[in-house]
Amino acid sequence: GRLEAVTQQMGYHPQYLDSFLKMQHYLMHMDGPLPFDCRHYIAIMAAARHQCRYLVNLHVLQFLRAGGDPQWLRGLDFIPPKLRNLNEINKILAHRPWLITKEHIEKLLKISEWSWSLAELVHAVVLLAHCHALASFVFGCGCEQDEGLGGRGLMKPLSPGNQCFCEATAGNGCSQELLRINRKRSLDSCMELDSLRERMQRIHVETEGREETRLLQQDREEGEGQGAEVGVQDRSEHHSDSSGGLSPVADADREVTGATNLACYMQDPDFGYQDFARRDEDQAQVFRAQDYSWEDHGFSLVNRLYSDIGHLLDEKFRMVDGLQSSAMAKRQGCEPSVFKRGIWNYIHCMFGIRYDDYDYAEVNHLLERMLKVYIKTVTCYPEKTNPEMFDRFWKQFKHSEKVHVNLLILEARMQAELLYALQAITQYMI
């Protein structure tokens, strides 16, 4: 039940790592509305939406340690109806959060034998958003491949200190020794792979590499003649994940690791991300951040219904905003705050959240196309991230700077999901 690969990557930004571990520990292991076994099962459901074996396996172990019923691990057909009813908002939040309505909330809260309380539902929503966003980070930094295939060569499987996220409050969260080793290790070195892993890596490159090539080809073709409107310009980058099943490399991985078949934790596997707004349809209503924001609305609601979690989430949002990015910004010829806001607003734009005081033409000026393809893939369909994408975007940038981008993706995506869910809860309460 350890997050070693994740903490190694986040360890490049130790202050953020500390706030992440505190929030993670509180969410999963401290007093709260939901039983501990249910928390880990909800995390399994959330991670399965993106076929993230790394997180599913992690929470399967913790579910059993928390006294969970092993029968539940056979799939959604074997869990209580109350938990199974959460599947719909799990699916919507993971892929198209703008579709969630107060009717979804009402359905879960209605008086019945399997009804949720408001406090339980808020706890569950935070769990879902957290695990969806963490899945983006896991795929974006190669933790999934490192865990299952060992194939990316992005990081050596070091385990100094064996940091467990439940140890977050025992000290400063991330030991200085772990940070020292992380800083010293060579970022360009690759692990020696045995013949099996080499074969699996070739399969992985061949299978997933085609998707990136197709996506980039579409991007180049449709990018010509498109205007500065960021929501429209990146239409070429979208594709709905309708595969539903597992890739050949995932099947090979299952044979090696004995990982659970993730399909049993999902319903409607064909449901995936679609562009929020397309040229030929304007059905979805834009979410205006001025009307419902984290600072003015979401924070107070979540903190009132699930004590203290709002403060921990807020600290994490502020921490990622405060990370130093002077080198990244300098390469783009702008101030750090301007560059980070461009990434943040681009991610929110893909989920239909707009800021009236922001000029979205700036996004197209600040973010080169390869970076935008990478951000969109990791944000909207992280399971499609392939080994080359991390290496190829911003070749001149340091590993820690690429991790920084993935932290921005994690937090911006999580806040977007929370805003939609909490707004629906607010509308239900009103």
Contacts in CASP RR format, 6 or more apart in sequence:
PFRMAT RR
TARGET T0000
AUTHOR 0000-0000-0000
METHOD contacts of the structure
MODEL  1
GRLEAVTQQMGYHPQYLDSFLKMQHYLMHMDGPLPFDCRHYIAIMAAARH
QCRYLVNLHVLQFLRAGGDPQWLRGLDFIPPKLRNLNEINKILAHRPWLI
TKEHIEKLLKISEWSWSLAELVHAVVLLAHCHALASFVFGCGCEQDEGLG
GRGLMKPLSPGNQCFCEATAGNGCSQELLRINRKRSLDSCMELDSLRERM
QRIHVETEGREETRLLQQDREEGEGQGAEVGVQDRSEHHSDSSGGLSPVA
DADREVTGATNLACYMQDPDFGYQDFARRDEDQAQVFRAQDYSWEDHGFS
LVNRLYSDIGHLLDEKFRMVDGLQSSAMAKRQGCEPSVFKRGIWNYIHCM
FGIRYDDYDYAEVNHLLERMLKVYIKTVTCYPEKTNPEMFDRFWKQFKHS
EKVHVNLLILEARMQAELLYALQAITQYMI
1 58 0 8 1.000
1 61 0 8 1.000
1 62 0 8 1.000
1 65 0 8 1.000
1 164 0 8 1.000
2 58 0 8 1.000
2 162 0 8 1.000
2 163 0 8 1.000
2 164 0 8 1.000
2 165 0 8 1.000
3 24 0 8 1.000
3 58 0 8 1.000
3 163 0 8 1.000
3 164 0 8 1.000
3 165 0 8 1.000
4 157 0 8 1.000
4 158 0 8 1.000
4 159 0 8 1.000
4 162 0 8 1.000
4 163 0 8 1.000
5 54 0 8 1.000
5 138 0 8 1.000
5 141 0 8 1.000
5 142 0 8 1.000
5 143 0 8 1.000
5 146 0 8 1.000
5 147 0 8 1.000
5 155 0 8 1.000
5 157 0 8 1.000
6 134 0 8 1.000
6 137 0 8 1.000
6 138 0 8 1.000
6 141 0 8 1.000
6 143 0 8 1.000
7 17 0 8 1.000
7 21 0 8 1.000
7 163 0 8 1.000
7 165 0 8 1.000
7 174 0 8 1.000
7 178 0 8 1.000
8 155 0 8 1.000
8 158 0 8 1.000
8 178 0 8 1.000
8 182 0 8 1.000
9 137 0 8 1.000
9 141 0 8 1.000
9 143 0 8 1.000
9 155 0 8 1.000
9 403 0 8 1.000
9 406 0 8 1.000
10 16 0 8 1.000
10 17 0 8 1.000
10 20 0 8 1.000
10 174 0 8 1.000
10 403 0 8 1.000
10 407 0 8 1.000
11 17 0 8 1.000
11 174 0 8 1.000
11 178 0 8 1.000
11 179 0 8 1.000
11 182 0 8 1.000
12 182 0 8 1.000
12 183 0 8 1.000
12 399 0 8 1.000
12 400 0 8 1.000
12 403 0 8 1.000
12 404 0 8 1.000
13 323 0 8 1.000
13 400 0 8 1.000
13 403 0 8 1.000
13 404 0 8 1.000
13 407 0 8 1.000
14 174 0 8 1.000
14 179 0 8 1.000
15 319 0 8 1.000
15 323 0 8 1.000
16 316 0 8 1.000
16 319 0 8 1.000
16 320 0 8 1.000
16 323 0 8 1.000
16 407 0 8 1.000
17 173 0 8 1.000
17 174 0 8 1.000
18 168 0 8 1.000
18 172 0 8 1.000
18 173 0 8 1.000
18 174 0 8 1.000
19 312 0 8 1.000
19 315 0 8 1.000
19 316 0 8 1.000
19 319 0 8 1.000
20 316 0 8 1.000
21 163 0 8 1.000
21 165 0 8 1.000
21 167 0 8 1.000
21 168 0 8 1.000
21 173 0 8 1.000
21 174 0 8 1.000
22 168 0 8 1.000
22 169 0 8 1.000
22 173 0 8 1.000
22 312 0 8 1.000
22 315 0 8 1.000
23 130 0 8 1.000
23 309 0 8 1.000
23 312 0 8 1.000
23 313 0 8 1.000
23 315 0 8 1.000
23 316 0 8 1.000
24 130 0 8 1.000
24 165 0 8 1.000
24 168 0 8 1.000
25 165 0 8 1.000
25 166 0 8 1.000
25 167 0 8 1.000
25 168 0 8 1.000
25 169 0 8 1.000
26 308 0 8 1.000
26 309 0 8 1.000
26 312 0 8 1.000
27 39 0 8 1.000
27 126 0 8 1.000
27 127 0 8 1.000
27 130 0 8 1.000
27 309 0 8 1.000
27 312 0 8 1.000
28 36 0 8 1.000
28 39 0 8 1.000
28 40 0 8 1.000
28 43 0 8 1.000
28 62 0 8 1.000
28 165 0 8 1.000
28 166 0 8 1.000
29 36 0 8 1.000
29 166 0 8 1.000
32 119 0 8 1.000
32 123 0 8 1.000
32 306 0 8 1.000
32 307 0 8 1.000
33 117 0 8 1.000
33 119 0 8 1.000
33 120 0 8 1.000
33 122 0 8 1.000
33 123 0 8 1.000
33 306 0 8 1.000
34 42 0 8 1.000
34 120 0 8 1.000
34 123 0 8 1.000
34 124 0 8 1.000
34 127 0 8 1.000
36 66 0 8 1.000
36 67 0 8 1.000
37 63 0 8 1.000
37 66 0 8 1.000
37 67 0 8 1.000
37 68 0 8 1.000
37 69 0 8 1.000
38 83 0 8 1.000
39 66 0 8 1.000
39 123 0 8 1.000
39 127 0 8 1.000
40 59 0 8 1.000
40 60 0 8 1.000
40 62 0 8 1.000
40 63 0 8 1.000
40 66 0 8 1.000
40 68 0 8 1.000
41 59 0 8 1.000
41 63 0 8 1.000
41 68 0 8 1.000
41 72 0 8 1.000
41 79 0 8 1.000
41 83 0 8 1.000
42 83 0 8 1.000
42 86 0 8 1.000
42 90 0 8 1.000
42 124 0 8 1.000
42 127 0 8 1.000
42 128 0 8 1.000
42 131 0 8 1.000
43 55 0 8 1.000
43 59 0 8 1.000
43 127 0 8 1.000
43 131 0 8 1.000
44 55 0 8 1.000
44 56 0 8 1.000
44 59 0 8 1.000
44 60 0 8 1.000
44 63 0 8 1.000
44 265 0 8 1.000
45 76 0 8 1.000
45 83 0 8 1.000
45 86 0 8 1.000
45 87 0 8 1.000
45 90 0 8 1.000
45 128 0 8 1.000
45 265 0 8 1.000
45 266 0 8 1.000
46 55 0 8 1.000
46 90 0 8 1.000
46 94 0 8 1.000
46 127 0 8 1.000
46 128 0 8 1.000
46 130 0 8 1.000
46 131 0 8 1.000
46 132 0 8 1.000
46 135 0 8 1.000
47 54 0 8 1.000
47 55 0 8 1.000
47 56 0 8 1.000
47 59 0 8 1.000
47 131 0 8 1.000
47 134 0 8 1.000
47 135 0 8 1.000
48 56 0 8 1.000
48 262 0 8 1.000
48 265 0 8 1.000
48 266 0 8 1.000
49 90 0 8 1.000
49 91 0 8 1.000
49 94 0 8 1.000
49 95 0 8 1.000
49 132 0 8 1.000
49 135 0 8 1.000
49 266 0 8 1.000
50 94 0 8 1.000
50 132 0 8 1.000
50 135 0 8 1.000
50 136 0 8 1.000
50 139 0 8 1.000
50 381 0 8 1.000
50 382 0 8 1.000
50 383 0 8 1.000
51 245 0 8 1.000
51 246 0 8 1.000
51 250 0 8 1.000
51 262 0 8 1.000
51 383 0 8 1.000
52 135 0 8 1.000
52 138 0 8 1.000
52 139 0 8 1.000
52 144 0 8 1.000
52 382 0 8 1.000
52 383 0 8 1.000
53 144 0 8 1.000
53 147 0 8 1.000
53 148 0 8 1.000
53 250 0 8 1.000
53 253 0 8 1.000
53 257 0 8 1.000
53 259 0 8 1.000
53 262 0 8 1.000
54 138 0 8 1.000
54 143 0 8 1.000
54 144 0 8 1.000
54 147 0 8 1.000
54 148 0 8 1.000
55 131 0 8 1.000
55 134 0 8 1.000
55 135 0 8 1.000
55 138 0 8 1.000
56 259 0 8 1.000
56 260 0 8 1.000
56 262 0 8 1.000
56 265 0 8 1.000
57 147 0 8 1.000
57 257 0 8 1.000
57 259 0 8 1.000
57 260 0 8 1.000
60 73 0 8 1.000
60 260 0 8 1.000
63 72 0 8 1.000
63 73 0 8 1.000
64 70 0 8 1.000
64 73 0 8 1.000
71 78 0 8 1.000
72 78 0 8 1.000
72 79 0 8 1.000
73 260 0 8 1.000
74 264 0 8 1.000
75 264 0 8 1.000
75 265 0 8 1.000
76 84 0 8 1.000
76 87 0 8 1.000
76 264 0 8 1.000
76 265 0 8 1.000
76 266 0 8 1.000
76 267 0 8 1.000
77 264 0 8 1.000
80 114 0 8 1.000
81 114 0 8 1.000
82 114 0 8 1.000
82 115 0 8 1.000
82 116 0 8 1.000
85 107 0 8 1.000
85 108 0 8 1.000
85 114 0 8 1.000
85 116 0 8 1.000
86 108 0 8 1.000
86 124 0 8 1.000
86 128 0 8 1.000
87 267 0 8 1.000
88 104 0 8 1.000
88 107 0 8 1.000
89 100 0 8 1.000
89 104 0 8 1.000
89 108 0 8 1.000
89 125 0 8 1.000
89 128 0 8 1.000
89 421 0 8 1.000
90 128 0 8 1.000
91 266 0 8 1.000
91 267 0 8 1.000
91 268 0 8 1.000
91 271 0 8 1.000
92 99 0 8 1.000
92 100 0 8 1.000
92 104 0 8 1.000
93 100 0 8 1.000
93 125 0 8 1.000
93 128 0 8 1.000
93 129 0 8 1.000
93 132 0 8 1.000
93 417 0 8 1.000
93 420 0 8 1.000
93 421 0 8 1.000
94 128 0 8 1.000
94 132 0 8 1.000
94 272 0 8 1.000
95 241 0 8 1.000
95 271 0 8 1.000
95 272 0 8 1.000
95 273 0 8 1.000
95 274 0 8 1.000
95 380 0 8 1.000
96 271 0 8 1.000
96 272 0 8 1.000
96 273 0 8 1.000
96 274 0 8 1.000
96 276 0 8 1.000
97 351 0 8 1.000
97 416 0 8 1.000
97 417 0 8 1.000
97 420 0 8 1.000
97 421 0 8 1.000
98 276 0 8 1.000
98 284 0 8 1.000
98 285 0 8 1.000
98 287 0 8 1.000
98 351 0 8 1.000
98 352 0 8 1.000
98 420 0 8 1.000
100 420 0 8 1.000
100 421 0 8 1.000
100 424 0 8 1.000
101 424 0 8 1.000
101 427 0 8 1.000
102 424 0 8 1.000
102 425 0 8 1.000
102 427 0 8 1.000
102 428 0 8 1.000
104 424 0 8 1.000
105 121 0 8 1.000
105 424 0 8 1.000
105 425 0 8 1.000
105 427 0 8 1.000
105 428 0 8 1.000
106 428 0 8 1.000
108 115 0 8 1.000
108 116 0 8 1.000
108 121 0 8 1.000
109 115 0 8 1.000
109 116 0 8 1.000
109 117 0 8 1.000
109 118 0 8 1.000
109 121 0 8 1.000
109 428 0 8 1.000
116 124 0 8 1.000
118 305 0 8 1.000
118 425 0 8 1.000
118 429 0 8 1.000
119 305 0 8 1.000
119 306 0 8 1.000
121 425 0 8 1.000
122 301 0 8 1.000
122 302 0 8 1.000
122 305 0 8 1.000
122 306 0 8 1.000
122 422 0 8 1.000
122 425 0 8 1.000
123 306 0 8 1.000
123 309 0 8 1.000
125 417 0 8 1.000
125 418 0 8 1.000
125 421 0 8 1.000
125 422 0 8 1.000
125 425 0 8 1.000
126 302 0 8 1.000
126 306 0 8 1.000
126 309 0 8 1.000
126 313 0 8 1.000
126 418 0 8 1.000
128 417 0 8 1.000
129 414 0 8 1.000
129 417 0 8 1.000
129 418 0 8 1.000
129 421 0 8 1.000
130 414 0 8 1.000
132 413 0 8 1.000
132 414 0 8 1.000
132 417 0 8 1.000
133 409 0 8 1.000
133 410 0 8 1.000
133 411 0 8 1.000
133 413 0 8 1.000
133 414 0 8 1.000
133 417 0 8 1.000
134 410 0 8 1.000
135 382 0 8 1.000
135 383 0 8 1.000
136 378 0 8 1.000
136 379 0 8 1.000
136 382 0 8 1.000
136 406 0 8 1.000
136 409 0 8 1.000
136 410 0 8 1.000
136 413 0 8 1.000
137 143 0 8 1.000
137 406 0 8 1.000
137 407 0 8 1.000
137 409 0 8 1.000
137 410 0 8 1.000
138 144 0 8 1.000
138 382 0 8 1.000
139 378 0 8 1.000
139 382 0 8 1.000
139 383 0 8 1.000
139 385 0 8 1.000
140 378 0 8 1.000
140 382 0 8 1.000
140 385 0 8 1.000
140 389 0 8 1.000
140 390 0 8 1.000
140 406 0 8 1.000
140 409 0 8 1.000
141 154 0 8 1.000
141 155 0 8 1.000
141 390 0 8 1.000
141 402 0 8 1.000
141 403 0 8 1.000
141 406 0 8 1.000
142 152 0 8 1.000
142 154 0 8 1.000
142 155 0 8 1.000
142 385 0 8 1.000
142 387 0 8 1.000
142 390 0 8 1.000
145 151 0 8 1.000
145 152 0 8 1.000
145 204 0 8 1.000
145 387 0 8 1.000
146 152 0 8 1.000
146 153 0 8 1.000
146 154 0 8 1.000
146 155 0 8 1.000
146 157 0 8 1.000
148 253 0 8 1.000
148 256 0 8 1.000
148 257 0 8 1.000
149 197 0 8 1.000
149 200 0 8 1.000
149 201 0 8 1.000
149 204 0 8 1.000
149 249 0 8 1.000
149 253 0 8 1.000
150 157 0 8 1.000
150 191 0 8 1.000
150 193 0 8 1.000
150 197 0 8 1.000
150 201 0 8 1.000
151 191 0 8 1.000
151 193 0 8 1.000
151 197 0 8 1.000
151 200 0 8 1.000
151 201 0 8 1.000
151 204 0 8 1.000
151 387 0 8 1.000
152 387 0 8 1.000
152 390 0 8 1.000
153 189 0 8 1.000
153 190 0 8 1.000
153 191 0 8 1.000
154 390 0 8 1.000
154 391 0 8 1.000
154 399 0 8 1.000
155 185 0 8 1.000
156 185 0 8 1.000
156 189 0 8 1.000
156 191 0 8 1.000
157 191 0 8 1.000
158 181 0 8 1.000
158 182 0 8 1.000
158 185 0 8 1.000
160 175 0 8 1.000
160 177 0 8 1.000
160 178 0 8 1.000
160 181 0 8 1.000
161 175 0 8 1.000
161 177 0 8 1.000
161 178 0 8 1.000
163 173 0 8 1.000
163 174 0 8 1.000
163 175 0 8 1.000
163 178 0 8 1.000
167 173 0 8 1.000
187 398 0 8 1.000
187 399 0 8 1.000
193 201 0 8 1.000
196 256 0 8 1.000
200 249 0 8 1.000
200 252 0 8 1.000
200 253 0 8 1.000
200 256 0 8 1.000
201 387 0 8 1.000
203 248 0 8 1.000
203 249 0 8 1.000
203 252 0 8 1.000
204 249 0 8 1.000
204 386 0 8 1.000
204 387 0 8 1.000
205 386 0 8 1.000
205 387 0 8 1.000
205 388 0 8 1.000
207 247 0 8 1.000
207 248 0 8 1.000
207 249 0 8 1.000
208 247 0 8 1.000
208 249 0 8 1.000
208 384 0 8 1.000
208 385 0 8 1.000
208 386 0 8 1.000
208 387 0 8 1.000
209 386 0 8 1.000
209 388 0 8 1.000
211 384 0 8 1.000
211 386 0 8 1.000
212 373 0 8 1.000
212 377 0 8 1.000
212 386 0 8 1.000
212 388 0 8 1.000
212 389 0 8 1.000
215 237 0 8 1.000
215 239 0 8 1.000
215 373 0 8 1.000
215 377 0 8 1.000
216 370 0 8 1.000
216 373 0 8 1.000
218 236 0 8 1.000
218 237 0 8 1.000
219 236 0 8 1.000
219 237 0 8 1.000
219 369 0 8 1.000
219 373 0 8 1.000
221 236 0 8 1.000
222 235 0 8 1.000
222 236 0 8 1.000
223 233 0 8 1.000
223 236 0 8 1.000
226 232 0 8 1.000
226 233 0 8 1.000
226 235 0 8 1.000
226 236 0 8 1.000
227 233 0 8 1.000
228 360 0 8 1.000
228 361 0 8 1.000
228 364 0 8 1.000
229 360 0 8 1.000
229 361 0 8 1.000
230 346 0 8 1.000
230 349 0 8 1.000
230 360 0 8 1.000
230 361 0 8 1.000
230 363 0 8 1.000
230 364 0 8 1.000
231 275 0 8 1.000
231 276 0 8 1.000
231 277 0 8 1.000
231 349 0 8 1.000
231 350 0 8 1.000
231 360 0 8 1.000
232 277 0 8 1.000
232 279 0 8 1.000
233 364 0 8 1.000
234 275 0 8 1.000
234 350 0 8 1.000
234 372 0 8 1.000
234 376 0 8 1.000
235 275 0 8 1.000
235 278 0 8 1.000
235 279 0 8 1.000
237 372 0 8 1.000
237 373 0 8 1.000
237 376 0 8 1.000
237 377 0 8 1.000
238 273 0 8 1.000
238 274 0 8 1.000
238 275 0 8 1.000
238 376 0 8 1.000
238 380 0 8 1.000
239 381 0 8 1.000
240 272 0 8 1.000
240 273 0 8 1.000
240 274 0 8 1.000
241 272 0 8 1.000
241 273 0 8 1.000
241 381 0 8 1.000
241 383 0 8 1.000
241 384 0 8 1.000
242 270 0 8 1.000
242 272 0 8 1.000
244 263 0 8 1.000
244 269 0 8 1.000
244 270 0 8 1.000
245 263 0 8 1.000
245 269 0 8 1.000
246 254 0 8 1.000
246 261 0 8 1.000
246 262 0 8 1.000
246 263 0 8 1.000
253 259 0 8 1.000
254 261 0 8 1.000
263 269 0 8 1.000
272 381 0 8 1.000
273 380 0 8 1.000
273 381 0 8 1.000
275 350 0 8 1.000
276 284 0 8 1.000
276 349 0 8 1.000
276 350 0 8 1.000
276 351 0 8 1.000
276 352 0 8 1.000
277 284 0 8 1.000
277 286 0 8 1.000
277 352 0 8 1.000
284 352 0 8 1.000
286 352 0 8 1.000
286 353 0 8 1.000
286 354 0 8 1.000
287 351 0 8 1.000
287 352 0 8 1.000
287 353 0 8 1.000
287 354 0 8 1.000
287 419 0 8 1.000
287 420 0 8 1.000
287 423 0 8 1.000
288 353 0 8 1.000
288 354 0 8 1.000
288 355 0 8 1.000
288 356 0 8 1.000
289 348 0 8 1.000
289 353 0 8 1.000
289 354 0 8 1.000
289 355 0 8 1.000
289 356 0 8 1.000
289 419 0 8 1.000
290 355 0 8 1.000
290 356 0 8 1.000
292 298 0 8 1.000
292 419 0 8 1.000
292 422 0 8 1.000
292 423 0 8 1.000
292 426 0 8 1.000
293 419 0 8 1.000
294 314 0 8 1.000
294 317 0 8 1.000
294 415 0 8 1.000
294 418 0 8 1.000
294 419 0 8 1.000
297 422 0 8 1.000
297 423 0 8 1.000
297 426 0 8 1.000
298 418 0 8 1.000
298 419 0 8 1.000
298 422 0 8 1.000
298 426 0 8 1.000
299 310 0 8 1.000
299 313 0 8 1.000
299 314 0 8 1.000
301 422 0 8 1.000
301 425 0 8 1.000
301 426 0 8 1.000
302 309 0 8 1.000
302 310 0 8 1.000
302 313 0 8 1.000
302 418 0 8 1.000
302 422 0 8 1.000
303 309 0 8 1.000
303 310 0 8 1.000
303 311 0 8 1.000
313 418 0 8 1.000
316 411 0 8 1.000
317 411 0 8 1.000
317 415 0 8 1.000
320 407 0 8 1.000
320 408 0 8 1.000
320 410 0 8 1.000
320 411 0 8 1.000
321 340 0 8 1.000
323 404 0 8 1.000
323 407 0 8 1.000
324 336 0 8 1.000
325 336 0 8 1.000
325 339 0 8 1.000
325 340 0 8 1.000
325 401 0 8 1.000
325 404 0 8 1.000
326 336 0 8 1.000
327 397 0 8 1.000
327 398 0 8 1.000
327 401 0 8 1.000
328 336 0 8 1.000
328 339 0 8 1.000
328 397 0 8 1.000
328 401 0 8 1.000
328 404 0 8 1.000
328 405 0 8 1.000
329 335 0 8 1.000
329 336 0 8 1.000
329 338 0 8 1.000
329 339 0 8 1.000
329 340 0 8 1.000
331 396 0 8 1.000
331 397 0 8 1.000
332 339 0 8 1.000
332 366 0 8 1.000
334 366 0 8 1.000
338 362 0 8 1.000
338 366 0 8 1.000
339 366 0 8 1.000
340 408 0 8 1.000
341 358 0 8 1.000
342 362 0 8 1.000
342 363 0 8 1.000
342 366 0 8 1.000
342 367 0 8 1.000
343 367 0 8 1.000
343 375 0 8 1.000
343 405 0 8 1.000
343 408 0 8 1.000
343 409 0 8 1.000
343 412 0 8 1.000
344 408 0 8 1.000
344 412 0 8 1.000
345 355 0 8 1.000
345 358 0 8 1.000
345 360 0 8 1.000
345 363 0 8 1.000
346 363 0 8 1.000
346 367 0 8 1.000
346 372 0 8 1.000
346 375 0 8 1.000
347 375 0 8 1.000
347 379 0 8 1.000
347 408 0 8 1.000
347 409 0 8 1.000
347 412 0 8 1.000
347 413 0 8 1.000
347 416 0 8 1.000
348 354 0 8 1.000
348 355 0 8 1.000
348 412 0 8 1.000
348 415 0 8 1.000
348 416 0 8 1.000
349 360 0 8 1.000
349 363 0 8 1.000
350 376 0 8 1.000
350 379 0 8 1.000
350 380 0 8 1.000
351 413 0 8 1.000
351 416 0 8 1.000
351 417 0 8 1.000
351 420 0 8 1.000
353 416 0 8 1.000
353 419 0 8 1.000
354 360 0 8 1.000
367 375 0 8 1.000
370 392 0 8 1.000
370 393 0 8 1.000
370 394 0 8 1.000
371 393 0 8 1.000
371 394 0 8 1.000
371 405 0 8 1.000
373 389 0 8 1.000
373 393 0 8 1.000
374 389 0 8 1.000
374 390 0 8 1.000
374 393 0 8 1.000
374 405 0 8 1.000
375 405 0 8 1.000
375 409 0 8 1.000
377 384 0 8 1.000
377 385 0 8 1.000
377 389 0 8 1.000
378 385 0 8 1.000
378 389 0 8 1.000
378 406 0 8 1.000
378 409 0 8 1.000
379 409 0 8 1.000
379 412 0 8 1.000
379 413 0 8 1.000
390 402 0 8 1.000
393 402 0 8 1.000
394 401 0 8 1.000
394 402 0 8 1.000
END
